[in-house]
Amino acid sequence: MNTLRRDPREMAQIFHPRSGLYAKLAMLGLAVAIAAAVFAWRSVTAEPDSENEAVEQPVPFSHQHHVGEVGIDCRYCHASVETDAFASMPPISTCMTCHSQLFTDQPPLAPLVESWRTGIPLHWKRVHDLPGFVYFDHSIHVAKGVGCVSCHGRVDRMPLMRRVAPLSMEWCLDCHRHPERFVRARDEVFAMDDREPGSDDTLGMHLVDAYRIDRRRLTDCSVCHR
Protein backbone atom coordinates (compact mmCIF):
# COMPACT_ATOMS: atom_id res chain seq x y z
CA MET A 1 0.00 0.00 0.00
CA ASN A 2 1.50 3.26 -1.05
CA THR A 3 1.71 6.08 1.54
CA LEU A 4 0.72 9.43 0.13
CA ARG A 5 3.20 12.15 0.87
CA ARG A 6 1.96 15.73 1.24
CA ASP A 7 3.74 18.56 -0.43
CA PRO A 8 5.79 20.44 2.25
CA ARG A 9 4.33 23.67 0.94
CA GLU A 10 0.90 22.39 1.95
CA MET A 11 1.91 21.78 5.58
CA ALA A 12 0.56 24.30 8.12
CA GLN A 13 3.04 27.00 9.14
CA ILE A 14 4.00 27.05 12.80
CA PHE A 15 4.88 30.77 12.81
CA HIS A 16 2.96 33.65 11.35
CA PRO A 17 4.44 34.88 8.06
CA ARG A 18 5.21 38.22 9.69
CA SER A 19 6.64 36.81 12.89
CA GLY A 20 10.15 37.84 11.83
CA LEU A 21 9.02 41.43 11.41
CA TYR A 22 7.28 41.40 14.78
CA ALA A 23 10.42 40.05 16.45
CA LYS A 24 12.54 42.80 14.91
CA LEU A 25 10.07 45.46 16.03
CA ALA A 26 10.05 44.04 19.56
CA MET A 27 13.84 44.11 19.69
CA LEU A 28 13.85 47.67 18.38
CA GLY A 29 11.30 48.71 21.02
CA LEU A 30 13.40 47.08 23.73
CA ALA A 31 16.50 48.92 22.53
CA VAL A 32 14.63 52.24 22.56
CA ALA A 33 13.31 51.54 26.08
CA ILE A 34 16.82 50.74 27.35
CA ALA A 35 18.22 53.89 25.76
CA ALA A 36 15.43 55.99 27.30
CA ALA A 37 16.07 54.44 30.72
CA VAL A 38 19.80 55.18 30.48
CA PHE A 39 19.08 58.78 29.40
CA ALA A 40 16.63 59.25 32.28
CA TRP A 41 19.12 57.83 34.78
CA ARG A 42 21.87 60.12 33.55
CA SER A 43 19.57 63.14 33.67
CA VAL A 44 18.84 62.40 37.34
CA THR A 45 22.38 61.68 38.46
CA ALA A 46 24.37 64.03 36.25
CA GLU A 47 24.84 67.67 36.97
CA PRO A 48 22.74 70.03 34.85
CA ASP A 49 24.37 71.85 31.96
CA SER A 50 25.26 75.53 31.61
CA GLU A 51 26.94 75.94 34.99
CA ASN A 52 28.87 79.23 35.10
CA GLU A 53 27.50 80.27 31.70
CA ALA A 54 25.60 83.55 31.48
CA VAL A 55 22.00 83.12 30.35
CA GLU A 56 20.86 85.45 27.59
CA GLN A 57 17.76 87.40 28.59
CA PRO A 58 15.38 89.76 26.73
CA VAL A 59 16.96 92.60 28.74
CA PRO A 60 20.60 92.36 29.88
CA PHE A 61 19.81 92.87 33.56
CA SER A 62 22.94 93.34 35.68
CA HIS A 63 22.81 92.19 39.30
CA GLN A 64 26.29 93.64 39.67
CA HIS A 65 24.91 97.12 38.97
CA HIS A 66 21.57 96.86 40.76
CA VAL A 67 22.73 94.88 43.82
CA GLY A 68 26.45 95.59 44.08
CA GLU A 69 26.56 99.23 42.99
CA VAL A 70 23.08 100.61 43.67
CA GLY A 71 22.48 98.42 46.73
CA ILE A 72 18.97 97.17 45.92
CA ASP A 73 17.82 94.45 48.35
CA CYS A 74 16.93 91.04 46.87
CA ARG A 75 13.39 91.33 48.22
CA TYR A 76 12.65 94.51 46.29
CA CYS A 77 12.43 92.49 43.07
CA HIS A 78 11.90 88.96 44.40
CA ALA A 79 9.07 90.00 46.68
CA SER A 80 7.67 86.58 47.60
CA VAL A 81 10.96 84.88 48.50
CA GLU A 82 10.11 84.95 52.23
CA THR A 83 6.53 83.70 51.91
CA ASP A 84 6.21 81.46 48.84
CA ALA A 85 7.92 78.50 47.25
CA PHE A 86 8.91 80.68 44.30
CA ALA A 87 10.98 83.82 44.70
CA SER A 88 8.92 85.41 41.87
CA MET A 89 10.02 87.71 39.09
CA PRO A 90 9.31 91.42 39.44
CA PRO A 91 6.47 92.88 37.38
CA ILE A 92 7.37 95.46 34.76
CA SER A 93 5.90 98.12 37.05
CA THR A 94 8.69 97.44 39.55
CA CYS A 95 11.34 98.00 36.89
CA MET A 96 9.61 101.14 35.67
CA THR A 97 9.63 102.63 39.15
CA CYS A 98 13.13 103.76 38.22
CA HIS A 99 13.32 103.31 34.46
CA SER A 100 10.35 105.50 33.64
CA GLN A 101 12.83 108.27 34.48
CA LEU A 102 16.30 106.70 34.17
CA PHE A 103 17.89 105.42 30.94
CA THR A 104 14.45 105.08 29.35
CA ASP A 105 15.75 105.81 25.85
CA GLN A 106 18.68 103.37 26.01
CA PRO A 107 18.50 100.59 23.34
CA PRO A 108 19.08 97.69 25.80
CA LEU A 109 15.95 98.78 27.70
CA ALA A 110 13.77 98.98 24.59
CA PRO A 111 12.08 95.58 25.26
CA LEU A 112 11.29 96.71 28.81
CA VAL A 113 9.70 99.96 27.67
CA GLU A 114 7.77 98.15 24.93
CA SER A 115 6.45 95.64 27.44
CA TRP A 116 5.33 98.48 29.69
CA ARG A 117 3.62 100.23 26.77
CA THR A 118 1.83 97.18 25.33
CA GLY A 119 1.20 95.13 28.46
CA ILE A 120 2.86 92.09 26.87
CA PRO A 121 5.10 90.46 29.52
CA LEU A 122 8.75 89.74 28.95
CA HIS A 123 9.74 86.08 28.78
CA TRP A 124 12.66 85.72 31.15
CA LYS A 125 14.69 82.50 30.96
CA ARG A 126 15.16 80.48 34.12
CA VAL A 127 18.74 80.32 35.35
CA HIS A 128 18.08 77.86 38.19
CA ASP A 129 15.71 75.31 36.68
CA LEU A 130 15.12 72.17 38.74
CA PRO A 131 13.55 69.01 37.26
CA GLY A 132 9.80 68.63 37.67
CA PHE A 133 10.20 65.79 40.17
CA VAL A 134 12.09 68.02 42.63
CA TYR A 135 10.20 70.20 45.11
CA PHE A 136 11.95 73.31 46.36
CA ASP A 137 10.54 76.01 48.63
CA HIS A 138 12.39 79.33 48.93
CA SER A 139 10.46 80.47 51.99
CA ILE A 140 11.47 77.57 54.24
CA HIS A 141 15.14 77.95 53.31
CA VAL A 142 15.03 81.67 54.12
CA ALA A 143 13.21 80.99 57.40
CA LYS A 144 15.87 78.43 58.38
CA GLY A 145 18.75 80.84 57.73
CA VAL A 146 20.06 79.70 54.34
CA GLY A 147 21.68 82.69 52.65
CA CYS A 148 21.03 83.65 49.05
CA VAL A 149 24.73 83.29 48.22
CA SER A 150 24.70 79.63 49.32
CA CYS A 151 22.75 78.71 46.18
CA HIS A 152 22.98 81.73 43.87
CA GLY A 153 26.53 82.85 44.56
CA ARG A 154 27.77 86.43 44.58
CA VAL A 155 25.12 87.89 42.31
CA ASP A 156 26.41 91.34 43.22
CA ARG A 157 29.43 90.52 41.05
CA MET A 158 27.50 89.19 38.05
CA PRO A 159 27.01 91.53 35.07
CA LEU A 160 24.75 88.80 33.67
CA MET A 161 23.13 86.15 35.81
CA ARG A 162 24.62 82.68 35.74
CA ARG A 163 24.30 79.51 37.78
CA VAL A 164 27.28 78.77 40.02
CA ALA A 165 25.97 75.63 41.78
CA PRO A 166 25.50 72.21 40.16
CA LEU A 167 22.01 71.73 41.69
CA SER A 168 22.65 67.98 41.75
CA MET A 169 21.05 65.82 44.42
CA GLU A 170 24.42 65.22 46.08
CA TRP A 171 25.02 68.97 46.26
CA CYS A 172 21.67 69.52 47.98
CA LEU A 173 22.24 66.62 50.36
CA ASP A 174 25.58 68.06 51.45
CA CYS A 175 23.69 70.96 53.01
CA HIS A 176 20.84 68.80 54.32
CA ARG A 177 23.29 66.46 56.06
CA HIS A 178 25.37 69.28 57.56
CA PRO A 179 23.09 72.31 57.96
CA GLU A 180 25.34 73.82 60.64
CA ARG A 181 27.90 74.59 57.94
CA PHE A 182 25.52 76.72 55.89
CA VAL A 183 22.90 78.39 58.09
CA ARG A 184 23.33 81.98 59.25
CA ALA A 185 21.46 84.52 61.33
CA ARG A 186 18.18 85.48 59.67
CA ASP A 187 19.18 89.14 59.41
CA GLU A 188 22.16 88.05 57.30
CA VAL A 189 20.29 85.82 54.85
CA PHE A 190 20.27 88.48 52.11
CA ALA A 191 23.81 89.73 52.74
CA MET A 192 26.40 89.37 49.98
CA ASP A 193 29.61 88.00 51.45
CA ASP A 194 32.31 85.38 50.90
CA ARG A 195 31.71 83.38 54.05
CA GLU A 196 33.06 79.86 53.63
CA PRO A 197 30.79 76.93 54.59
CA GLY A 198 31.75 75.59 58.00
CA SER A 199 33.66 78.72 59.00
CA ASP A 200 31.82 78.82 62.33
CA ASP A 201 30.34 75.42 63.16
CA THR A 202 29.76 76.42 66.79
CA LEU A 203 27.42 79.24 65.76
CA GLY A 204 25.92 76.94 63.14
CA MET A 205 25.07 74.29 65.72
CA HIS A 206 23.44 76.95 67.89
CA LEU A 207 21.36 78.19 64.93
CA VAL A 208 20.32 74.65 63.98
CA ASP A 209 18.90 74.24 67.49
CA ALA A 210 17.39 77.73 67.52
CA TYR A 211 15.66 77.20 64.17
CA ARG A 212 14.49 73.72 65.23
CA ILE A 213 16.04 72.04 62.21
CA ASP A 214 15.38 68.30 62.29
CA ARG A 215 18.46 66.65 60.77
CA ARG A 216 16.76 63.25 60.39
CA ARG A 217 13.86 64.77 58.51
CA LEU A 218 16.13 66.68 56.12
CA THR A 219 17.36 63.51 54.40
CA ASP A 220 13.95 61.90 53.96
CA CYS A 221 13.19 61.36 50.27
CA SER A 222 9.74 62.94 50.68
CA VAL A 223 11.26 66.31 51.61
CA CYS A 224 12.27 66.97 48.00
CA HIS A 225 10.38 64.28 46.05
CA ARG A 226 6.63 64.61 46.58
VEXDREN-2710 file (C-alpha; in Angstrom, 1 decimal):
% VEXDREN-2710
k/r/px/py/pz
1/MET/0.0/0.0/0.0
2/ASN/1.5/3.3/-1.1
3/THR/1.7/6.1/1.5
4/LEU/0.7/9.4/0.1
5/ARG/3.2/12.2/0.9
6/ARG/2.0/15.7/1.2
7/ASP/3.7/18.6/-0.4
8/PRO/5.8/20.4/2.3
9/ARG/4.3/23.7/0.9
10/GLU/0.9/22.4/1.9
11/MET/1.9/21.8/5.6
12/ALA/0.6/24.3/8.1
13/GLN/3.0/27.0/9.1
14/ILE/4.0/27.1/12.8
15/PHE/4.9/30.8/12.8
16/HIS/3.0/33.6/11.3
17/PRO/4.4/34.9/8.1
18/ARG/5.2/38.2/9.7
19/SER/6.6/36.8/12.9
20/GLY/10.1/37.8/11.8
21/LEU/9.0/41.4/11.4
22/TYR/7.3/41.4/14.8
23/ALA/10.4/40.0/16.5
24/LYS/12.5/42.8/14.9
25/LEU/10.1/45.5/16.0
26/ALA/10.1/44.0/19.6
27/MET/13.8/44.1/19.7
28/LEU/13.9/47.7/18.4
29/GLY/11.3/48.7/21.0
30/LEU/13.4/47.1/23.7
31/ALA/16.5/48.9/22.5
32/VAL/14.6/52.2/22.6
33/ALA/13.3/51.5/26.1
34/ILE/16.8/50.7/27.3
35/ALA/18.2/53.9/25.8
36/ALA/15.4/56.0/27.3
37/ALA/16.1/54.4/30.7
38/VAL/19.8/55.2/30.5
39/PHE/19.1/58.8/29.4
40/ALA/16.6/59.3/32.3
41/TRP/19.1/57.8/34.8
42/ARG/21.9/60.1/33.6
43/SER/19.6/63.1/33.7
44/VAL/18.8/62.4/37.3
45/THR/22.4/61.7/38.5
46/ALA/24.4/64.0/36.2
47/GLU/24.8/67.7/37.0
48/PRO/22.7/70.0/34.8
49/ASP/24.4/71.9/32.0
50/SER/25.3/75.5/31.6
51/GLU/26.9/75.9/35.0
52/ASN/28.9/79.2/35.1
53/GLU/27.5/80.3/31.7
54/ALA/25.6/83.5/31.5
55/VAL/22.0/83.1/30.4
56/GLU/20.9/85.4/27.6
57/GLN/17.8/87.4/28.6
58/PRO/15.4/89.8/26.7
59/VAL/17.0/92.6/28.7
60/PRO/20.6/92.4/29.9
61/PHE/19.8/92.9/33.6
62/SER/22.9/93.3/35.7
63/HIS/22.8/92.2/39.3
64/GLN/26.3/93.6/39.7
65/HIS/24.9/97.1/39.0
66/HIS/21.6/96.9/40.8
67/VAL/22.7/94.9/43.8
68/GLY/26.4/95.6/44.1
69/GLU/26.6/99.2/43.0
70/VAL/23.1/100.6/43.7
71/GLY/22.5/98.4/46.7
72/ILE/19.0/97.2/45.9
73/ASP/17.8/94.4/48.3
74/CYS/16.9/91.0/46.9
75/ARG/13.4/91.3/48.2
76/TYR/12.7/94.5/46.3
77/CYS/12.4/92.5/43.1
78/HIS/11.9/89.0/44.4
79/ALA/9.1/90.0/46.7
80/SER/7.7/86.6/47.6
81/VAL/11.0/84.9/48.5
82/GLU/10.1/84.9/52.2
83/THR/6.5/83.7/51.9
84/ASP/6.2/81.5/48.8
85/ALA/7.9/78.5/47.3
86/PHE/8.9/80.7/44.3
87/ALA/11.0/83.8/44.7
88/SER/8.9/85.4/41.9
89/MET/10.0/87.7/39.1
90/PRO/9.3/91.4/39.4
91/PRO/6.5/92.9/37.4
92/ILE/7.4/95.5/34.8
93/SER/5.9/98.1/37.0
94/THR/8.7/97.4/39.6
95/CYS/11.3/98.0/36.9
96/MET/9.6/101.1/35.7
97/THR/9.6/102.6/39.2
98/CYS/13.1/103.8/38.2
99/HIS/13.3/103.3/34.5
100/SER/10.4/105.5/33.6
101/GLN/12.8/108.3/34.5
102/LEU/16.3/106.7/34.2
103/PHE/17.9/105.4/30.9
104/THR/14.5/105.1/29.3
105/ASP/15.8/105.8/25.8
106/GLN/18.7/103.4/26.0
107/PRO/18.5/100.6/23.3
108/PRO/19.1/97.7/25.8
109/LEU/16.0/98.8/27.7
110/ALA/13.8/99.0/24.6
111/PRO/12.1/95.6/25.3
112/LEU/11.3/96.7/28.8
113/VAL/9.7/100.0/27.7
114/GLU/7.8/98.2/24.9
115/SER/6.4/95.6/27.4
116/TRP/5.3/98.5/29.7
117/ARG/3.6/100.2/26.8
118/THR/1.8/97.2/25.3
119/GLY/1.2/95.1/28.5
120/ILE/2.9/92.1/26.9
121/PRO/5.1/90.5/29.5
122/LEU/8.8/89.7/28.9
123/HIS/9.7/86.1/28.8
124/TRP/12.7/85.7/31.1
125/LYS/14.7/82.5/31.0
126/ARG/15.2/80.5/34.1
127/VAL/18.7/80.3/35.4
128/HIS/18.1/77.9/38.2
129/ASP/15.7/75.3/36.7
130/LEU/15.1/72.2/38.7
131/PRO/13.5/69.0/37.3
132/GLY/9.8/68.6/37.7
133/PHE/10.2/65.8/40.2
134/VAL/12.1/68.0/42.6
135/TYR/10.2/70.2/45.1
136/PHE/12.0/73.3/46.4
137/ASP/10.5/76.0/48.6
138/HIS/12.4/79.3/48.9
139/SER/10.5/80.5/52.0
140/ILE/11.5/77.6/54.2
141/HIS/15.1/78.0/53.3
142/VAL/15.0/81.7/54.1
143/ALA/13.2/81.0/57.4
144/LYS/15.9/78.4/58.4
145/GLY/18.7/80.8/57.7
146/VAL/20.1/79.7/54.3
147/GLY/21.7/82.7/52.7
148/CYS/21.0/83.7/49.0
149/VAL/24.7/83.3/48.2
150/SER/24.7/79.6/49.3
151/CYS/22.8/78.7/46.2
152/HIS/23.0/81.7/43.9
153/GLY/26.5/82.9/44.6
154/ARG/27.8/86.4/44.6
155/VAL/25.1/87.9/42.3
156/ASP/26.4/91.3/43.2
157/ARG/29.4/90.5/41.0
158/MET/27.5/89.2/38.0
159/PRO/27.0/91.5/35.1
160/LEU/24.8/88.8/33.7
161/MET/23.1/86.1/35.8
162/ARG/24.6/82.7/35.7
163/ARG/24.3/79.5/37.8
164/VAL/27.3/78.8/40.0
165/ALA/26.0/75.6/41.8
166/PRO/25.5/72.2/40.2
167/LEU/22.0/71.7/41.7
168/SER/22.7/68.0/41.8
169/MET/21.1/65.8/44.4
170/GLU/24.4/65.2/46.1
171/TRP/25.0/69.0/46.3
172/CYS/21.7/69.5/48.0
173/LEU/22.2/66.6/50.4
174/ASP/25.6/68.1/51.5
175/CYS/23.7/71.0/53.0
176/HIS/20.8/68.8/54.3
177/ARG/23.3/66.5/56.1
178/HIS/25.4/69.3/57.6
179/PRO/23.1/72.3/58.0
180/GLU/25.3/73.8/60.6
181/ARG/27.9/74.6/57.9
182/PHE/25.5/76.7/55.9
183/VAL/22.9/78.4/58.1
184/ARG/23.3/82.0/59.3
185/ALA/21.5/84.5/61.3
186/ARG/18.2/85.5/59.7
187/ASP/19.2/89.1/59.4
188/GLU/22.2/88.0/57.3
189/VAL/20.3/85.8/54.8
190/PHE/20.3/88.5/52.1
191/ALA/23.8/89.7/52.7
192/MET/26.4/89.4/50.0
193/ASP/29.6/88.0/51.5
194/ASP/32.3/85.4/50.9
195/ARG/31.7/83.4/54.1
196/GLU/33.1/79.9/53.6
197/PRO/30.8/76.9/54.6
198/GLY/31.8/75.6/58.0
199/SER/33.7/78.7/59.0
200/ASP/31.8/78.8/62.3
201/ASP/30.3/75.4/63.2
202/THR/29.8/76.4/66.8
203/LEU/27.4/79.2/65.8
204/GLY/25.9/76.9/63.1
205/MET/25.1/74.3/65.7
206/HIS/23.4/76.9/67.9
207/LEU/21.4/78.2/64.9
208/VAL/20.3/74.6/64.0
209/ASP/18.9/74.2/67.5
210/ALA/17.4/77.7/67.5
211/TYR/15.7/77.2/64.2
212/ARG/14.5/73.7/65.2
213/ILE/16.0/72.0/62.2
214/ASP/15.4/68.3/62.3
215/ARG/18.5/66.6/60.8
216/ARG/16.8/63.3/60.4
217/ARG/13.9/64.8/58.5
218/LEU/16.1/66.7/56.1
219/THR/17.4/63.5/54.4
220/ASP/13.9/61.9/54.0
221/CYS/13.2/61.4/50.3
222/SER/9.7/62.9/50.7
223/VAL/11.3/66.3/51.6
224/CYS/12.3/67.0/48.0
225/HIS/10.4/64.3/46.1
226/ARG/6.6/64.6/46.6
END
